C-alpha cells in the first residue's frame, strides 16, 4: 500500500508529540513509534510484518525534537524501500543508531544553545526598549519559520532518503552555530547597555561586561559548569554589601548613577 498524503500528514503531526511519553529507559522511543505507526500500517498491511518493523523503533531513541520530522520522513522512505526489497533491513538500524545521536548533538548546540538564546536575547532587548509589538512579531515569525523548517525537512527526508544526509552536511550547521554565538555576545552586550547605561552607571556596566567575557572564557576554554559560575556570581553579588567592613571600597557607587 502506498503512503498517501493523509497518512503522511498523520505521521508529521504526530512528531509534535514525540516527547509526550518520554521515559528514562527508551527516552523518546514510544513517541517515535507513535509517529511511525500510520506509515508502518500503510507499508506493512500484514500485522506480523508490521510488528517486526515496529520493533526497530521501540529500542532506545533520543534526538533534538526539531530533527524528529526529518528522521521520521527518512525512516518512512527507507521502510518503503525495505518493503520493496530495495534496501537491506540492517541499513535502517545503522542509520537510526548513528544519525539520531549525531543530530541530537547538533540540535542541542545550534538550536538549543544558540538560536533559542538569540531569540531570547533579542526579545528581551526589544521589550526593554519598549517595542512590545516588535517582540511579539519576532516570536511569531520564528515560530512560523520553525514549523516551515519541520515540514521542509520531513518532506526532504521522505523524498531523498539517505541522500538527505548530504544536504545536511552542505548546510554546515556547526560553523553557522559558532557565528551565531558571536552574534549572541553582541546581543548580550546591547542588553546590558540597555539595563545599565554606561553614562549612568559606568562601573556597573563595565563590571557586567567583564563578568560576561570572563564567564564565556571559563565555559568555552575550561569547560566549567554554567550553573556553578552562576551560583558563584550570585553569591558575590549578595556578598558585596557586607564586604564594606573588610574592604575599604564604596560598593554602592557601582550601582548608583554617576553625578
Steps between C-alpha positions, in 0.01 A plus 500: 500500500638845407557783746222740414484866601265437794728233646806724465317790661408281799863394538620860481249629755590221739862616504382786722417250775828309488584605856156432651599153623863580584653238727841432651536161332428572136489882510280602200448148364126478571441837335699387196294180467182707531616731219603210276188287556275640221782460248589150617134398476494619138832340405433169679131401482597161645486532884790259547734696272382827654579369848851406387551845347371669815769325707767705321365819656412382850869488586679796657453822304578859587570811295419869494124537431563746216661214305225243560302583180814454291575163657141376478487595131833325438394190693176476301693530175736222602215279627329528163828400335548207738144380436571517126830314560698796366700540822624238747320508840818573698550836327229660711647380829838647411341831400280520808783431745749745349311784334252556783774560758707712261200721429428514872841656566460744210150592612603564859786722384341689211134515603498468878830669575504766229182585310266487800748718689502748210121517510499548878760777498339682207156477662629632834677787326186598308285484814744711700499755218120508510434329167247241616342463157837436338584240763171321433553521124849353536370208707217436254739511203746258659221266608364493145850449360550202733181332375610561140841351581342188650271451202782560252734252667222241529433520126873503421560187708202328341602583143878470524549225756869454575591781260358751746813448713709660225267799507552536875876480457491783247307720744808510726288564808782471752690794351180701468437433867838645591426814298164541670662465842720798415182689415352394834795664676415826322132464596598438861717811503214706352261370765749587774532850355122537512476378859805683628575798272869585505441872544293436815683210664838461327657281769209256513475475121872438466491239777205321337673491160823378659311227688325393180832471316657312790209256516522438126872427528455265798221307330656493154863437594487321834155340453383607843140445602266789413292433810807511722610832353149642541497390863839665564390821326178516703690436823746781422220746423321416825825530698603842365293709747662314790855539368531868596601410853802308373596676176510883489298533177176688466313221318183702472666718237487206261124501473418864573484735199801721449460871571 
